Amino acid sequence: MKAMLYADWMNFRQSIRSILFVLVVFALTAFSFSGPMFFNFTVVFLSIMVPTTLFAADQAYGWNRLSLSMPILRQDVVGSKFVMGALVNVVLLSVSTVLTVAYVLVNATGNSSADLMENLAGIFACEAIAFLMMGVLMALSFKFGIEKGRYIIIACVWVPVLGVFLLERLPWFETALHAAGDWLNTAGEAQISLLLAAALAVSLVVYVICYLISVKIYQKTEL
C-alpha cells in the first residue's frame, strides 16, 4: 500500500500548482466580492479533481495496464486512490475552514458567532457532497474509465439540478421547499449539527461502499 500511495502522490503532486491557483482565485473572490460560499465550493470542486488527476495520470503513463501485470494486490491499487482522495479532501477541508474563520473575523458583524456557525455548516454540508461524489466517480472510473466516468458523474449532478428546476414550477414542490427553508430557519444548532453529522456519516459509508465495489471491479479487470 505504501508503494502505491507514493506512486499516486508522485502523480498527484504535478497538479498541486493548479490546485493552489484555484485556491488563491477562490480566496480572492470570496474576500473581495461574494463571501465565504466560495470556500464551500472549494471542498467539492477540488476534491473531484483528485480522482480525475489520479486516473488521468495512470492512463497517460500506462500505469493502469502496468499495475495489472505486476505482483501487486489489486485492492492496494484501489485502496491507495481512495486513501489519497480522503487525505487531500481533509487538507482541503482544513484550508477552507481556516479561510472561513479568517473571513468572518475580518468581516465581523454584530453576530459574528452565528455567521461563523452558518458558514461552517455550509462547509461540512459540502464535505458530505465531496466524499459522495469522489467515491462514486472513482467507482465509475474503475468500471468505465476516467473519461466515461466523468461524463456519467456530470450527468448525475445535472439531471437532479434540471429536475429541481422543472419541479419548482409545481405548487406542491414549492410548498415543500418553503417548509424545508422554514425548518432550517427555526431549527436549533443541535438539530442542524445532528443533520450535518448524519449526512457526513452517510457520505462516508457510501465512500467505503464505493471502495468495496471498486475492488471487485478491478479484480475482474484484465489486460
Z-matrix of the N, CA and C atoms (Angstrom, degrees):
N
C 1 1.465
C 2 1.529 1 111.54
N 3 1.367 2 116.56 1 -39.83
C 4 1.465 3 119.53 2 -178.50
C 5 1.525 4 111.48 3 -61.62
N 6 1.353 5 115.16 4 -41.44
C 7 1.468 6 119.23 5 179.92
C 8 1.524 7 110.78 6 -63.70
N 9 1.334 8 116.95 7 -39.51
C 10 1.460 9 120.92 8 179.72
C 11 1.526 10 111.07 9 -68.78
N 12 1.325 11 116.24 10 -39.94
C 13 1.466 12 119.67 11 177.32
C 14 1.522 13 110.74 12 -62.55
N 15 1.338 14 116.26 13 -40.63
C 16 1.464 15 119.56 14 178.70
C 17 1.528 16 110.56 15 -63.81
N 18 1.334 17 116.80 16 -42.51
C 19 1.466 18 120.70 17 179.33
C 20 1.528 19 110.84 18 -63.18
N 21 1.332 20 116.58 19 -43.20
C 22 1.467 21 119.88 20 178.88
C 23 1.528 22 111.18 21 -66.65
N 24 1.338 23 116.25 22 -36.27
C 25 1.462 24 119.48 23 178.04
C 26 1.534 25 110.57 24 -65.53
N 27 1.329 26 117.45 25 -41.25
C 28 1.460 27 120.89 26 178.57
C 29 1.530 28 110.64 27 -62.12
N 30 1.328 29 116.62 28 -36.50
C 31 1.466 30 119.93 29 176.74
C 32 1.521 31 111.45 30 -71.41
N 33 1.333 32 115.12 31 -40.22
C 34 1.469 33 119.07 32 -173.93
C 35 1.520 34 112.56 33 -74.78
N 36 1.322 35 117.32 34 -32.21
C 37 1.462 36 119.16 35 -173.48
C 38 1.527 37 112.14 36 -65.87
N 39 1.343 38 116.62 37 -17.70
C 40 1.456 39 119.52 38 176.22
C 41 1.532 40 111.55 39 -66.85
N 42 1.340 41 116.30 40 -19.27
C 43 1.467 42 120.23 41 -179.66
C 44 1.523 43 112.67 42 -97.60
N 45 1.328 44 117.89 43 1.60
C 46 1.462 45 120.02 44 -175.89
C 47 1.524 46 111.39 45 -61.90
N 48 1.339 47 116.95 46 -39.88
C 49 1.469 48 119.44 47 179.30
C 50 1.519 49 111.21 48 -60.28
N 51 1.326 50 115.88 49 -42.23
C 52 1.473 51 119.56 50 178.99
C 53 1.518 52 110.79 51 -63.73
N 54 1.334 53 116.71 52 -41.45
C 55 1.462 54 121.09 53 179.61
C 56 1.523 55 110.73 54 -65.00
N 57 1.337 56 116.98 55 -43.22
C 58 1.465 57 120.38 56 178.11
C 59 1.526 58 111.05 57 -62.93
N 60 1.326 59 116.07 58 -38.54
C 61 1.461 60 119.92 59 178.01
C 62 1.525 61 111.02 60 -61.76
N 63 1.337 62 115.89 61 -45.74
C 64 1.468 63 120.26 62 178.83
C 65 1.529 64 110.43 63 -62.63
N 66 1.328 65 116.89 64 -41.51
C 67 1.465 66 120.92 65 178.91
C 68 1.528 67 111.21 66 -60.59
N 69 1.326 68 116.05 67 -44.22
C 70 1.469 69 120.13 68 179.81
C 71 1.523 70 110.54 69 -64.11
N 72 1.336 71 117.11 70 -43.95
C 73 1.470 72 120.53 71 179.51
C 74 1.526 73 110.51 72 -62.60
N 75 1.334 74 117.37 73 -45.04
C 76 1.455 75 121.08 74 179.77
C 77 1.528 76 110.90 75 -63.41
N 78 1.337 77 116.21 76 -41.09
C 79 1.465 78 119.95 77 -179.17
C 80 1.525 79 110.99 78 -64.95
N 81 1.328 80 116.79 79 -45.92
C 82 1.463 81 120.49 80 179.60
C 83 1.525 82 110.60 81 -63.28
N 84 1.339 83 116.53 82 -40.87
C 85 1.464 84 120.14 83 178.84
C 86 1.511 85 111.15 84 -63.91
N 87 1.336 86 115.90 85 -42.94
C 88 1.466 87 120.25 86 -179.06
C 89 1.519 88 111.32 87 -64.33
N 90 1.325 89 117.04 88 -46.52
C 91 1.462 90 120.57 89 -176.92
C 92 1.530 91 112.05 90 -71.96
N 93 1.336 92 116.97 91 -26.31
C 94 1.466 93 120.27 92 -175.17
C 95 1.519 94 113.30 93 -93.67
N 96 1.324 95 117.62 94 -36.78
C 97 1.459 96 119.17 95 -169.22
C 98 1.525 97 114.48 96 -128.08
N 99 1.332 98 116.57 97 -63.50
C 100 1.463 99 119.47 98 -159.88
C 101 1.516 100 115.72 99 -96.69
N 102 1.311 101 118.83 100 -14.45
C 103 1.449 102 118.72 101 -175.84
C 104 1.517 103 111.56 102 94.61
N 105 1.319 104 117.18 103 -179.30
C 106 1.469 105 121.74 104 -170.57
C 107 1.519 106 115.90 105 -74.06
N 108 1.337 107 118.56 106 2.81
C 109 1.464 108 118.21 107 179.72
C 110 1.530 109 111.03 108 -62.45
N 111 1.337 110 117.06 109 -25.42
C 112 1.451 111 119.96 110 178.77
C 113 1.526 112 111.22 111 -66.21
N 114 1.328 113 117.61 112 -28.36
C 115 1.457 114 120.14 113 176.66
C 116 1.525 115 110.44 114 -66.48
N 117 1.333 116 116.22 115 -32.54
C 118 1.461 117 119.95 116 176.17
C 119 1.523 118 110.70 117 -63.97
N 120 1.343 119 115.27 118 -44.83
C 121 1.458 120 119.31 119 179.64
C 122 1.522 121 111.75 120 -65.05
N 123 1.339 122 116.16 121 -28.34
C 124 1.461 123 120.36 122 179.99
C 125 1.522 124 111.11 123 -58.24
N 126 1.331 125 116.18 124 -44.49
C 127 1.463 126 120.47 125 -178.10
C 128 1.521 127 110.69 126 -61.22
N 129 1.337 128 116.99 127 -45.41
C 130 1.462 129 121.03 128 -177.32
C 131 1.526 130 111.26 129 -72.78
N 132 1.329 131 115.93 130 -52.53
C 133 1.467 132 120.89 131 -173.46
C 134 1.524 133 112.20 132 -61.51
N 135 1.332 134 117.29 133 -47.95
C 136 1.458 135 120.20 134 -177.23
C 137 1.523 136 112.00 135 -75.32
N 138 1.328 137 117.74 136 -28.47
C 139 1.465 138 119.64 137 176.05
C 140 1.523 139 111.11 138 -65.13
N 141 1.329 140 116.38 139 -36.84
C 142 1.462 141 120.12 140 178.79
C 143 1.522 142 110.67 141 -67.00
N 144 1.339 143 116.78 142 -25.91
C 145 1.460 144 120.34 143 178.77
C 146 1.524 145 112.17 144 -67.91
N 147 1.338 146 117.67 145 -22.01
C 148 1.466 147 120.63 146 -176.35
C 149 1.527 148 111.60 147 -62.76
N 150 1.350 149 119.33 148 -59.14
C 151 1.467 150 117.57 149 179.29
C 152 1.515 151 112.58 150 -63.33
N 153 1.335 152 117.06 151 -35.16
C 154 1.459 153 119.92 152 178.68
C 155 1.522 154 110.72 153 -59.70
N 156 1.338 155 116.30 154 -45.50
C 157 1.462 156 121.17 155 -179.71
C 158 1.523 157 111.67 156 -66.20
N 159 1.329 158 117.22 157 -46.49
C 160 1.461 159 120.99 158 -176.67
C 161 1.524 160 111.93 159 -63.95
N 162 1.317 161 117.24 160 -46.42
C 163 1.462 162 120.26 161 -177.39
C 164 1.527 163 111.18 162 -72.42
N 165 1.330 164 117.24 163 -36.45
C 166 1.461 165 120.22 164 178.35
C 167 1.527 166 110.75 165 -64.63
N 168 1.352 167 116.54 166 -40.21
C 169 1.464 168 120.34 167 178.28
C 170 1.525 169 110.93 168 -66.04
N 171 1.332 170 117.13 169 -42.35
C 172 1.468 171 120.69 170 177.74
C 173 1.527 172 110.90 171 -58.41
N 174 1.323 173 114.91 172 -42.70
C 175 1.467 174 119.86 173 -178.31
C 176 1.526 175 110.91 174 -69.97
N 177 1.318 176 117.21 175 -39.48
C 178 1.462 177 121.26 176 -177.33
C 179 1.521 178 112.08 177 -66.91
N 180 1.355 179 116.35 178 -39.96
C 181 1.464 180 120.68 179 -177.02
C 182 1.524 181 113.17 180 -96.08
N 183 1.334 182 116.66 181 1.59
C 184 1.456 183 119.85 182 178.44
C 185 1.514 184 114.61 183 75.48
N 186 1.344 185 116.59 184 12.73
C 187 1.464 186 119.99 185 -177.86
C 188 1.523 187 111.42 186 -67.59
N 189 1.340 188 117.23 187 -29.58
C 190 1.458 189 119.56 188 -179.75
C 191 1.526 190 111.30 189 -62.11
N 192 1.335 191 117.72 190 -34.86
C 193 1.464 192 120.68 191 177.03
C 194 1.531 193 111.54 192 -82.70
N 195 1.322 194 115.98 193 -38.71
C 196 1.461 195 119.78 194 -179.02
C 197 1.523 196 111.51 195 -62.72
N 198 1.332 197 116.87 196 -40.92
C 199 1.465 198 120.09 197 -178.12
C 200 1.524 199 111.84 198 -64.04
N 201 1.343 200 116.31 199 -28.33
C 202 1.461 201 119.75 200 179.05
C 203 1.523 202 111.97 201 -70.94
N 204 1.334 203 117.35 202 -24.82
C 205 1.470 204 121.18 203 -177.48
C 206 1.522 205 112.94 204 -96.22
N 207 1.338 206 117.41 205 -2.82
C 208 1.472 207 121.11 206 -177.56
C 209 1.526 208 110.57 207 -100.12
N 210 1.334 209 116.77 208 156.46
C 211 1.479 210 120.23 209 179.12
C 212 1.527 211 111.66 210 -76.71
N 213 1.311 212 115.41 211 63.24
C 214 1.465 213 122.27 212 -179.66
C 215 1.519 214 107.95 213 -118.96
N 216 1.312 215 116.12 214 136.02
C 217 1.459 216 119.23 215 176.48
C 218 1.523 217 109.39 216 -63.16
N 219 1.305 218 115.53 217 128.57
C 220 1.464 219 118.71 218 -177.23
C 221 1.529 220 112.02 219 -66.43
N 222 1.327 221 116.12 220 -29.41
C 223 1.454 222 118.01 221 177.92
C 224 1.531 223 110.74 222 -67.95
N 225 1.350 224 116.72 223 -24.96
C 226 1.464 225 119.65 224 175.51
C 227 1.524 226 111.16 225 -72.53
N 228 1.329 227 116.69 226 -36.70
C 229 1.465 228 120.81 227 176.71
C 230 1.521 229 109.85 228 -61.56
N 231 1.330 230 115.49 229 -45.70
C 232 1.466 231 120.58 230 179.35
C 233 1.526 232 110.45 231 -68.75
N 234 1.333 233 115.37 232 -46.64
C 235 1.456 234 120.08 233 -176.59
C 236 1.514 235 113.15 234 -60.25
N 237 1.338 236 117.44 235 -37.85
C 238 1.463 237 119.89 236 -178.59
C 239 1.518 238 111.29 237 -62.74
N 240 1.322 239 117.43 238 -36.70
C 241 1.464 240 120.44 239 179.87
C 242 1.531 241 110.99 240 -70.79
N 243 1.311 242 116.61 241 -39.33
C 244 1.460 243 119.18 242 178.72
C 245 1.536 244 111.09 243 -70.30
N 246 1.333 245 116.96 244 -37.51
C 247 1.466 246 119.90 245 176.98
C 248 1.527 247 110.23 246 -67.02
N 249 1.340 248 116.76 247 -43.80
C 250 1.461 249 120.24 248 178.37
C 251 1.524 250 110.97 249 -60.99
N 252 1.330 251 116.87 250 -42.32
C 253 1.457 252 120.55 251 177.73
C 254 1.517 253 112.15 252 -60.11
N 255 1.347 254 116.33 253 -43.36
C 256 1.465 255 120.64 254 -179.83
C 257 1.528 256 111.21 255 -66.19
N 258 1.343 257 117.13 256 -41.03
C 259 1.461 258 120.79 257 -179.22
C 260 1.528 259 111.54 258 -64.46
N 261 1.321 260 116.25 259 -46.43
C 262 1.466 261 120.03 260 179.16
C 263 1.527 262 110.37 261 -63.96
N 264 1.324 263 115.96 262 -39.11
C 265 1.454 264 119.99 263 179.00
C 266 1.528 265 111.41 264 -61.88
N 267 1.337 266 117.02 265 -42.29
C 268 1.472 267 120.76 266 179.29
C 269 1.529 268 110.37 267 -63.49
N 270 1.333 269 116.58 268 -40.01
C 271 1.466 270 119.96 269 177.56
C 272 1.530 271 110.39 270 -63.00
N 273 1.333 272 116.45 271 -44.76
C 274 1.466 273 120.44 272 178.93
C 275 1.523 274 111.20 273 -62.94
N 276 1.328 275 116.41 274 -39.86
C 277 1.465 276 120.33 275 177.77
C 278 1.527 277 110.56 276 -62.13
N 279 1.323 278 116.58 277 -42.49
C 280 1.470 279 120.74 278 179.97
C 281 1.525 280 111.10 279 -64.21
N 282 1.339 281 116.23 280 -45.12
C 283 1.467 282 120.09 281 179.69
C 284 1.522 283 110.87 282 -63.43
N 285 1.331 284 116.85 283 -43.94
C 286 1.466 285 120.71 284 -179.87
C 287 1.522 286 111.47 285 -64.03
N 288 1.330 287 116.65 286 -37.61
C 289 1.466 288 120.64 287 178.21
C 290 1.521 289 110.94 288 -65.03
N 291 1.338 290 116.29 289 -44.75
C 292 1.474 291 120.24 290 179.16
C 293 1.527 292 110.59 291 -62.40
N 294 1.334 293 117.09 292 -43.82
C 295 1.465 294 120.67 293 179.65
C 296 1.527 295 111.34 294 -64.71
N 297 1.327 296 116.64 295 -37.57
C 298 1.464 297 120.26 296 178.71
C 299 1.522 298 111.03 297 -65.41
N 300 1.328 299 116.47 298 -45.24
C 301 1.471 300 120.18 299 178.06
C 302 1.531 301 109.94 300 -61.02
N 303 1.333 302 116.90 301 -42.80
C 304 1.466 303 120.66 302 179.41
C 305 1.524 304 110.58 303 -62.48
N 306 1.335 305 115.97 304 -41.95
C 307 1.472 306 119.15 305 179.86
C 308 1.523 307 111.17 306 -62.26
N 309 1.322 308 116.91 307 -45.79
C 310 1.468 309 120.88 308 -178.59
C 311 1.528 310 110.52 309 -63.70
N 312 1.333 311 117.38 310 -39.27
C 313 1.464 312 120.42 311 179.58
C 314 1.526 313 111.80 312 -68.30
N 315 1.339 314 115.63 313 -39.38
C 316 1.469 315 119.36 314 179.64
C 317 1.520 316 111.15 315 -69.15
N 318 1.337 317 115.67 316 -38.30
C 319 1.464 318 120.72 317 -177.87
C 320 1.531 319 110.52 318 -107.57
N 321 1.307 320 116.98 319 43.89
C 322 1.465 321 121.95 320 -175.71
C 323 1.521 322 111.16 321 -62.84
N 324 1.339 323 114.67 322 136.43
C 325 1.465 324 121.99 323 176.20
C 326 1.522 325 108.30 324 -114.64
N 327 1.327 326 115.46 325 -167.98
C 328 1.459 327 119.33 326 -179.51
C 329 1.507 328 113.22 327 -66.24
N 330 1.341 329 117.02 328 -24.22
C 331 1.469 330 120.29 329 -178.70
C 332 1.526 331 108.80 330 -128.58
N 333 1.334 332 115.78 331 61.91
C 334 1.453 333 120.75 332 -175.05
C 335 1.529 334 111.75 333 -65.97
N 336 1.329 335 117.43 334 -29.79
C 337 1.461 336 120.76 335 178.79
C 338 1.523 337 111.03 336 -62.77
N 339 1.339 338 116.16 337 -45.21
C 340 1.467 339 120.51 338 178.15
C 341 1.523 340 110.89 339 -65.24
N 342 1.345 341 116.64 340 -39.63
C 343 1.464 342 120.18 341 177.73
C 344 1.523 343 110.85 342 -61.41
N 345 1.334 344 116.34 343 -42.67
C 346 1.459 345 120.61 344 -179.79
C 347 1.520 346 111.00 345 -63.35
N 348 1.332 347 117.68 346 -45.33
C 349 1.460 348 121.09 347 -179.84
C 350 1.523 349 111.04 348 -62.40
N 351 1.332 350 116.17 349 -40.53
C 352 1.469 351 119.91 350 -180.00
C 353 1.521 352 111.14 351 -63.92
N 354 1.336 353 116.54 352 -44.09
C 355 1.459 354 120.18 353 -178.77
C 356 1.525 355 111.93 354 -70.08
N 357 1.319 356 117.54 355 -37.86
C 358 1.462 357 120.44 356 177.43
C 359 1.528 358 110.77 357 -66.78
N 360 1.331 359 116.12 358 -35.59
C 361 1.464 360 119.69 359 176.36
C 362 1.528 361 109.96 360 -61.84
N 363 1.336 362 116.39 361 -39.74
C 364 1.462 363 120.53 362 177.73
C 365 1.520 364 111.92 363 -63.17
N 366 1.328 365 116.31 364 -40.35
C 367 1.466 366 120.21 365 179.38
C 368 1.524 367 111.02 366 -63.84
N 369 1.332 368 116.93 367 -44.86
C 370 1.465 369 119.27 368 -177.61
C 371 1.532 370 111.58 369 -71.72
N 372 1.326 371 117.02 370 -27.78
C 373 1.463 372 119.22 371 173.03
C 374 1.529 373 109.91 372 -65.85
N 375 1.330 374 116.21 373 -42.00
C 376 1.464 375 120.43 374 177.34
C 377 1.525 376 111.37 375 -68.76
N 378 1.331 377 116.72 376 -29.92
C 379 1.460 378 120.78 377 175.95
C 380 1.527 379 110.81 378 -61.53
N 381 1.325 380 115.96 379 -41.76
C 382 1.468 381 119.93 380 177.54
C 383 1.524 382 110.74 381 -62.98
N 384 1.339 383 116.27 382 -42.64
C 385 1.465 384 120.67 383 178.47
C 386 1.520 385 110.59 384 -63.96
N 387 1.345 386 116.65 385 -39.76
C 388 1.465 387 121.05 386 -177.95
C 389 1.522 388 111.33 387 -62.82
N 390 1.330 389 117.52 388 -47.39
C 391 1.462 390 120.42 389 179.38
C 392 1.524 391 110.81 390 -62.92
N 393 1.311 392 115.89 391 -40.26
C 394 1.465 393 120.24 392 179.71
C 395 1.527 394 110.65 393 -61.53
N 396 1.333 395 116.29 394 -48.35
C 397 1.464 396 120.33 395 -176.67
C 398 1.524 397 111.50 396 -70.87
N 399 1.327 398 117.94 397 -36.66
C 400 1.464 399 120.27 398 177.45
C 401 1.524 400 110.98 399 -61.70
N 402 1.330 401 116.04 400 -47.36
C 403 1.455 402 119.68 401 -178.78
C 404 1.518 403 112.42 402 -61.69
N 405 1.327 404 115.96 403 -46.53
C 406 1.469 405 120.56 404 -179.26
C 407 1.528 406 110.64 405 -64.54
N 408 1.342 407 116.67 406 -42.93
C 409 1.465 408 119.89 407 -178.85
C 410 1.524 409 111.59 408 -64.02
N 411 1.339 410 117.60 409 -39.81
C 412 1.465 411 119.09 410 179.26
C 413 1.524 412 111.67 411 -68.51
N 414 1.332 413 116.55 412 -39.86
C 415 1.467 414 118.97 413 177.28
C 416 1.529 415 110.39 414 -62.70
N 417 1.328 416 116.58 415 -42.99
C 418 1.467 417 120.70 416 178.38
C 419 1.525 418 111.12 417 -64.96
N 420 1.332 419 116.71 418 -36.16
C 421 1.463 420 120.65 419 -179.12
C 422 1.523 421 110.90 420 -68.81
N 423 1.319 422 117.81 421 -37.96
C 424 1.465 423 120.36 422 176.28
C 425 1.527 424 110.60 423 -66.57
N 426 1.305 425 116.98 424 -32.12
C 427 1.460 426 120.97 425 -178.00
C 428 1.529 427 112.48 426 -81.84
N 429 1.335 428 116.69 427 -48.02
C 430 1.465 429 120.57 428 -171.23
C 431 1.531 430 114.00 429 -114.02
N 432 1.326 431 117.94 430 -8.16
C 433 1.461 432 119.79 431 -172.71
C 434 1.518 433 110.24 432 95.92
N 435 1.325 434 116.49 433 159.57
C 436 1.458 435 120.46 434 -172.65
C 437 1.519 436 112.86 435 -66.33
N 438 1.349 437 118.10 436 -37.00
C 439 1.464 438 119.88 437 -177.16
C 440 1.523 439 111.22 438 -66.92
N 441 1.332 440 117.21 439 -51.67
C 442 1.460 441 120.32 440 178.85
C 443 1.521 442 111.11 441 -65.31
N 444 1.338 443 116.13 442 -39.48
C 445 1.464 444 119.58 443 179.12
C 446 1.510 445 112.11 444 -61.12
N 447 1.347 446 116.61 445 -38.44
C 448 1.457 447 120.41 446 -179.73
C 449 1.523 448 110.65 447 -66.04
N 450 1.332 449 116.80 448 -41.40
C 451 1.465 450 119.68 449 178.63
C 452 1.527 451 111.42 450 -65.33
N 453 1.325 452 116.20 451 -38.42
C 454 1.470 453 119.53 452 179.82
C 455 1.524 454 110.80 453 -65.68
N 456 1.337 455 116.99 454 -42.35
C 457 1.467 456 119.18 455 -179.07
C 458 1.525 457 110.70 456 -67.76
N 459 1.340 458 116.93 457 -34.43
C 460 1.473 459 119.92 458 175.44
C 461 1.517 460 109.89 459 -62.59
N 462 1.335 461 115.74 460 -43.07
C 463 1.458 462 119.48 461 177.71
C 464 1.519 463 111.11 462 -63.70
N 465 1.334 464 116.56 463 -39.50
C 466 1.467 465 120.73 464 179.52
C 467 1.527 466 111.66 465 -63.57
N 468 1.333 467 115.91 466 -29.90
C 469 1.463 468 119.73 467 179.11
C 470 1.520 469 111.15 468 -80.05
N 471 1.334 470 116.13 469 -46.32
C 472 1.468 471 119.77 470 -171.83
C 473 1.521 472 113.91 471 -79.82
N 474 1.324 473 117.46 472 -27.53
C 475 1.471 474 118.60 473 178.34
C 476 1.535 475 111.17 474 -62.24
N 477 1.353 476 119.22 475 -47.47
C 478 1.470 477 118.52 476 175.54
C 479 1.523 478 113.20 477 -63.09
N 480 1.356 479 116.50 478 -37.09
C 481 1.470 480 119.38 479 179.00
C 482 1.518 481 110.65 480 -62.04
N 483 1.326 482 116.42 481 -46.42
C 484 1.462 483 120.20 482 177.99
C 485 1.527 484 110.98 483 -65.87
N 486 1.340 485 115.39 484 -35.53
C 487 1.465 486 119.06 485 177.56
C 488 1.513 487 111.81 486 -62.67
N 489 1.340 488 116.66 487 -42.90
C 490 1.467 489 120.54 488 177.61
C 491 1.515 490 110.27 489 -64.27
N 492 1.344 491 116.67 490 -40.25
C 493 1.466 492 120.80 491 179.24
C 494 1.531 493 111.26 492 -59.90
N 495 1.331 494 116.03 493 -39.45
C 496 1.456 495 119.79 494 179.48
C 497 1.528 496 111.67 495 -76.33
N 498 1.328 497 116.26 496 -38.49
C 499 1.462 498 119.85 497 -177.12
C 500 1.523 499 113.25 498 -71.40
N 501 1.356 500 116.91 499 -26.79
C 502 1.456 501 119.18 500 -176.23
C 503 1.527 502 112.37 501 -66.35
N 504 1.317 503 116.35 502 -12.33
C 505 1.463 504 120.19 503 175.86
C 506 1.525 505 111.94 504 -79.73
N 507 1.332 506 115.92 505 -14.68
C 508 1.456 507 119.56 506 179.85
C 509 1.526 508 109.81 507 -85.37
N 510 1.330 509 118.04 508 135.50
C 511 1.477 510 121.14 509 -175.94
C 512 1.525 511 113.44 510 -57.17
N 513 1.338 512 118.09 511 -43.38
C 514 1.462 513 120.31 512 -176.10
C 515 1.525 514 111.80 513 -66.04
N 516 1.359 515 116.71 514 -33.77
C 517 1.456 516 119.93 515 -179.95
C 518 1.531 517 110.43 516 -71.67
N 519 1.322 518 115.55 517 -39.56
C 520 1.471 519 119.39 518 177.54
C 521 1.523 520 110.69 519 -63.61
N 522 1.336 521 116.07 520 -39.37
C 523 1.467 522 120.47 521 177.04
C 524 1.520 523 111.32 522 -62.45
N 525 1.338 524 115.78 523 -41.71
C 526 1.466 525 120.67 524 179.12
C 527 1.527 526 111.25 525 -64.20
N 528 1.345 527 117.32 526 -40.10
C 529 1.458 528 120.97 527 178.06
C 530 1.524 529 111.51 528 -63.91
N 531 1.327 530 115.85 529 -42.72
C 532 1.467 531 119.70 530 178.22
C 533 1.527 532 110.98 531 -63.49
N 534 1.328 533 116.00 532 -39.31
C 535 1.460 534 120.09 533 179.06
C 536 1.527 535 110.81 534 -64.47
N 537 1.348 536 116.12 535 -41.80
C 538 1.466 537 119.75 536 177.97
C 539 1.524 538 110.88 537 -64.92
N 540 1.340 539 116.43 538 -40.76
C 541 1.460 540 120.20 539 177.88
C 542 1.521 541 112.12 540 -64.19
N 543 1.325 542 116.55 541 -40.69
C 544 1.470 543 120.14 542 178.33
C 545 1.525 544 110.98 543 -64.40
N 546 1.334 545 115.88 544 -38.58
C 547 1.464 546 118.85 545 179.50
C 548 1.530 547 110.93 546 -64.73
N 549 1.347 548 116.16 547 -42.67
C 550 1.464 549 119.89 548 179.18
C 551 1.531 550 111.16 549 -63.74
N 552 1.331 551 116.08 550 -35.85
C 553 1.467 552 119.33 551 -179.61
C 554 1.520 553 112.31 552 -70.33
N 555 1.329 554 115.84 553 -30.60
C 556 1.466 555 119.44 554 -176.50
C 557 1.526 556 113.07 555 -98.91
N 558 1.322 557 117.01 556 -14.04
C 559 1.466 558 120.48 557 -177.50
C 560 1.525 559 110.80 558 -68.14
N 561 1.304 560 116.11 559 144.70
C 562 1.452 561 120.89 560 177.68
C 563 1.521 562 111.98 561 -80.19
N 564 1.322 563 116.16 562 169.87
C 565 1.462 564 120.92 563 -179.32
C 566 1.525 565 111.38 564 -60.41
N 567 1.325 566 116.66 565 -36.80
C 568 1.460 567 120.09 566 -178.71
C 569 1.531 568 110.87 567 -64.44
N 570 1.336 569 116.80 568 -41.73
C 571 1.463 570 120.32 569 -179.56
C 572 1.525 571 111.52 570 -66.55
N 573 1.333 572 115.93 571 -43.51
C 574 1.459 573 119.68 572 179.88
C 575 1.523 574 110.42 573 -66.54
N 576 1.331 575 117.05 574 -40.28
C 577 1.465 576 120.81 575 178.01
C 578 1.521 577 111.00 576 -61.61
N 579 1.340 578 115.92 577 -40.86
C 580 1.459 579 120.29 578 178.52
C 581 1.525 580 110.90 579 -64.83
N 582 1.331 581 116.41 580 -40.74
C 583 1.464 582 120.95 581 179.11
C 584 1.524 583 110.82 582 -64.08
N 585 1.334 584 116.98 583 -43.95
C 586 1.461 585 120.75 584 179.13
C 587 1.525 586 111.20 585 -65.96
N 588 1.332 587 116.85 586 -40.63
C 589 1.465 588 120.64 587 178.60
C 590 1.528 589 110.53 588 -62.21
N 591 1.333 590 116.08 589 -40.72
C 592 1.470 591 119.99 590 178.61
C 593 1.522 592 110.93 591 -65.25
N 594 1.340 593 116.79 592 -42.66
C 595 1.464 594 120.86 593 179.47
C 596 1.524 595 110.82 594 -63.52
N 597 1.342 596 116.61 595 -42.09
C 598 1.462 597 120.38 596 179.54
C 599 1.523 598 110.81 597 -67.07
N 600 1.329 599 117.00 598 -39.54
C 601 1.460 600 121.06 599 178.63
C 602 1.527 601 110.73 600 -62.82
N 603 1.329 602 116.16 601 -43.25
C 604 1.474 603 120.49 602 178.74
C 605 1.527 604 110.26 603 -62.32
N 606 1.331 605 116.77 604 -43.49
C 607 1.466 606 119.86 605 -179.00
C 608 1.531 607 111.24 606 -64.80
N 609 1.328 608 117.54 607 -36.65
C 610 1.465 609 120.66 608 177.88
C 611 1.528 610 110.93 609 -68.10
N 612 1.322 611 116.22 610 -38.95
C 613 1.470 612 119.92 611 176.48
C 614 1.531 613 110.08 612 -62.80
N 615 1.321 614 116.43 613 -43.63
C 616 1.466 615 120.68 614 178.01
C 617 1.535 616 110.05 615 -62.47
N 618 1.333 617 116.52 616 -38.55
C 619 1.468 618 121.34 617 178.86
C 620 1.531 619 110.55 618 -60.56
N 621 1.332 620 116.45 619 -44.42
C 622 1.468 621 121.01 620 178.56
C 623 1.527 622 110.45 621 -65.97
N 624 1.325 623 116.94 622 -41.63
C 625 1.468 624 120.88 623 178.48
C 626 1.525 625 110.22 624 -61.98
N 627 1.332 626 116.73 625 -41.59
C 628 1.467 627 120.76 626 177.97
C 629 1.527 628 110.69 627 -62.51
N 630 1.343 629 116.48 628 -36.20
C 631 1.469 630 119.88 629 175.95
C 632 1.523 631 110.65 630 -63.00
N 633 1.319 632 117.32 631 -46.91
C 634 1.465 633 121.13 632 -179.05
C 635 1.528 634 110.93 633 -63.40
N 636 1.325 635 116.32 634 -40.19
C 637 1.468 636 120.26 635 177.37
C 638 1.525 637 110.19 636 -64.86
N 639 1.327 638 116.42 637 -41.42
C 640 1.472 639 120.99 638 -179.26
C 641 1.526 640 111.00 639 -63.90
N 642 1.338 641 117.16 640 -38.44
C 643 1.461 642 120.59 641 177.94
C 644 1.524 643 110.11 642 -61.11
N 645 1.320 644 117.09 643 -45.67
C 646 1.467 645 120.39 644 179.55
C 647 1.528 646 111.33 645 -63.45
N 648 1.333 647 115.76 646 -40.42
C 649 1.465 648 119.88 647 179.23
C 650 1.529 649 110.32 648 -63.62
N 651 1.330 650 116.68 649 -46.63
C 652 1.462 651 121.02 650 -174.80
C 653 1.528 652 111.55 651 -70.82
N 654 1.330 653 117.11 652 -30.11
C 655 1.464 654 119.64 653 177.36
C 656 1.525 655 111.71 654 -66.98
N 657 1.325 656 116.51 655 -23.72
C 658 1.464 657 120.72 656 179.34
C 659 1.526 658 112.70 657 -94.71
N 660 1.340 659 115.97 658 -5.57
C 661 1.463 660 120.17 659 -178.43
C 662 1.524 661 110.11 660 -74.18
N 663 1.324 662 116.32 661 136.60
C 664 1.456 663 121.79 662 179.74
C 665 1.522 664 109.70 663 -117.52
N 666 1.328 665 115.28 664 161.60
C 667 1.461 666 120.65 665 178.31
C 668 1.523 667 111.30 666 -63.29
